[in-house]
Amino acid sequence: MSPGTESYALEVISREIRFWDSLPLVSNGPSQAVTNRHLEKNLSRVAFHPSTYDFFLKPSFSGLCQSEKEAYQLILDFMEPGEMSLLEKLNFLNAVATLSSFVRYQANCNMNNYYPKTLLAKKIETFIQQEPTSTLESTVRQQAMLCIVALSQVKPPFHLCQKLDLVNVSITSVFSLPPIMPSIDRKDSASLYLQTIQALDDMLHALVLEQRSPDMLILQNFIEIILPWLMMSDKVHQQSRALSTISRLLRFICNFSELSHMVSFSIIGRLIGTFSIFCLDPNQDVSSGALEALYYLFTILVLQRSIRPKTESILKDLQKHFRGNWLANMQNLTLFFRKYLTPVERADVIIVAMEAMTSGSTNNVLAASKTLKVILKYPLAEVAKVPEIIQLICFHIDRVTDKAAQSTIRKTFHLLVQSHTDEVILTLYKTEDASQRGTKKSWEILDSFPKGYQVIMKYLLQKLISPQTHTDQETGGGTELSALIVTRAIHELLLIPSQQSEVQIFFASLFVALLFQISFLVTNESPESQDKPHETVSSSIEALKTLLRSSGYIEHMSYIQTLGAWELVVSPESHYDGVTQLARSLVVKNCWHNRPVFSFLIRTLEDSNCANYLTALVFLTELLHCPDVAGIVDEVSTKVLVNWFKREEPAIDYLFLQIAEIFTKHKNTMRHFHILQSYVLSCCYSPSSEVVMETFLMLRRILRDLTWRQASSFITELTFTLVHFFEEESEELRLITFQIYGSILTKVSKITLVCPLRHQILNFLVLLVLHLQDVNADVVEVCRLSLCSVATFLGWSKLKGVFSKNDVFTILSALLQQERSKALWLLKQSVALFKSPQGPIRQVAVWFTGQIIRVLNRAEKEEIEEEYIAFRYMQRDPDPVVSCLTVQTIYILEAKEPVTPAKTPSSCPCMRRFLRRYH
């Protein structure tokens, strides 16, 4: 405390006269329940007048001594209107104090029985108002306030509104006095001032009590009357008086363990924020007063909110820092901010600091910045009033020019974004029209907070990627983000010009997330998408367009518009066609982000619960046409795709077939085709005839470009698969099967013809020959070419000419003649064709079977029992030509058997068994 100041002078004089010890303690008096503070503040000030009841009072004077009777009469005389001298005022005040003292000690006695208390208080209030504020020359103020103390101790209790009037008048009267400077000749004046200050304290203490305990709602009202003298005054002595008065009032409260309405004491955060800022005031009186007030406020919090066994130790630690340096007290501030304050109170501290940083006062800006910096040194605890804080930043950020303050605000904003992302986004969304007030547009505030931009964008993306978790409705006062708000927020973020580099980083995830949002809303009919789906879809489309535009894809936009992709995407019937067109536009225009988009889709599909898997697969299938994308396909991504194809859904099967075909067109993807081949071939056996047909069409296409070196294992496996489809009733499928087999034969050479492929090709010889009788002329042509190919790589030069020109019977005869050693093998192939759905083929099969049996020797005939049974069964064939030919052939065979003794039924066990069974 510096010499030459008011506080120093008062301290010196108070030591000399020991004024503090001379005044008696104010005892407690009756009280009345306090109505709600907010209701009371809205009531008009009440003018108290004597009621009819008051004028007809007949007080009992029994028990009054002479001095008390004189006091009562004096009161009656002076209550009449008119000017009063200084002496008369003092006599009146003394009379009121005397009567109050008498009433106080009377059982069930009430001041209104003698004179209305409210009128007496109003008269005293007038005395205080009439005192000059330019000088302090009389004891009227002091005695008036002490008289209020006396009245507060008798019934009835003061109404809250009258208490506030008395406090407001007294504070104004005392605080408006000029500063008391140290001077020997003004010692008496300083002493009078100290007595007046003490009387003010006594009055505040008396009025704040209710039923022997301080009422914190009343205290809050008193402090709110005093605070403007601290916050709005530019006079140091007034600021110092305000802080000292609040400090002493808080110190008085510390003497009580029980406080009324402590839960409703709602200005703790504001007080802590205000005191913390004034702790750094350049004036020592102000800073020390703020530190003292902060200490007593912390003490109250410890007494009321700490765990009892720890209260004493906490108070001792707090006492160590009392009147210490600023940093020591700020350590307490950090502790109390995190441990003892409620979320609302924490918010109030931040708001006070923010308001101070935008006030324009250099001292306040620096002090508030340092205060917030200390508070935010640790992770931000739960905070309420986030919208209010964000709006404060949005509306006033342009006014802050100090770099340290700007840095503190950025950190505050970033911490709020991290811990209360939903509320921050909702606030920015709801204050979108803030630019009309001459401030930055709400979303553009993120220009100043790049880290906040990243956090918000990532958060919105997370919300968007899982739309089924949204509550798709406007949230009113809640903090749940609807899909519509999320989408609009992303759209606004994309419009911020300074964040274009960030948009490039987020392009892939943003593009996919918005597309998934559209798909979810268009194709999903769950309850989550019922509220405003069209508006949300439109918002998502606009966000997607803005993303493309802000990424520089103007030409892509025109191409998409030409394809009509936007219209297709929003229609449930054509949605996936629209998705395909969007992907195609990126491929055709060689979008730089194709590879990141593909990688993001693969990461998304790694989740087996991906809700938008079909959209992802449709888009990814088209994206694979891009050479850059095909170049980054690896084993991991291929297996991710295979896992989805195991679902055996027709829609996925079609996509899988397209992907498999694309894999065969690029060198890199072909290296991973072996992972797909077994699943491709399994599609040949799909229960869906459409999938089967699409599979064979795809196989026919890819075999045109595949080489033996690239896919030898696949070609071999495919050859064995075809055996089940040569006799398909569908002419189209049968033709495709023979065409595929013909393509396989063109890729086989003498060098590559090894088992088991060689064996399988020879197994199809008779089939190819017999299908020269196929009802489909295209099949006949394919079979003849295939026979020539077989003859070429098998080295059958003579048969090649026969295959190319002759009819089926000539070919079969030539084949049997050349391959006599393989007669039994040829017989099995021929018998297998008895099941052909085509009569002409069965007819030739019967004829050729007969020809083979005729050339078999006895040993060979003993091995064909099953084939001969099947042969004889053909007598029942539904085609009369086939059945008749079978009967004739058997007759000829049996007729010729006895001619040669070596081959009679009696000498051929096999034929004898046949004859016994069928004759």
Secondary structure, 3 states (H helix, E strand, C coil): CCCCCHHHHHHHHHHHHCHHHHCCCCCCCCCCCCCCHHHHHHCCCCCCCCCHHHHCCCCCCCCCCHHHHHHHHHHHHHCCCCCCCHHHHHHHHHHHHHHHHHHHCCCCCCHHHCCCHHHHHHHHHHHHHHCCCCCCCCCHHHHHHHHHHHHHCCCCCCCHHHHHHHHHHHHHHHHCCCCCCCCHHHHHHHHHHHHHHHHHHHHHHHHHEECCEEEHHHHHHHHHHHHHHHHCCCCHHHHHHHHHHHHHHHHHHCCCCCCECCCCCCCHHHHHHHHHHHCCCCCHHHHHHHHHHHHHHHHHHHHHHCCHHHHHHHHHHHHHHCCCCHHHHHHHHHHHHHHCCCHHHHHHHHHHHHHHHCCCCHHHHHHHHHHHHHHCCCCCCCCCCHHHHHHHHHHHHHHCCCHHHHHHHHHHHHHHHHHCHHHHHHHHHHCCCHHHHCCCCHHHHHHHCHHHHHHHHHHHHHHHHCHHHCCCCCCCCCCCCCHHHHHHHHHHHHCCHHHHHHHHHHHHHHHHHHHHHHHHHHHCCCHHHCCCHHHHHHHHHHHHHHHHHHCCCHHHHHHHHHHCHHHHHCCCCCHHHHHHHHHHHHHHCCCCCHHHHHHHHHHHHCCCCCCCHHHHHHHHHHHCCCHHHHCCCCHHHHHHHHHHHCCCCHHHHHHHHHHHHHHCCCHHHHCCHHHHHHHHHHHHHCCCHHHHHHHHHHHHHHHCCCCHHHHHHHHHHHHHHHCCCCCCCCHHHHHHHHHHHHHHHHCCCCCCCCCCHHHHHHHCHHHHHHHHHCCCHHHHHHHHHHHHHHHHHHCCHHHHHHHHHCCHHHHHHHHHHHCHHHHHHHHHHHHHHHHCCCHHHHHHHHHHHHHHHHHCCHHHHCCCHHHHHHHHHHHHCCCHHHHHHHHHHHHHHHHHCCCCHHHCCCCCHHHHHHHHHHC
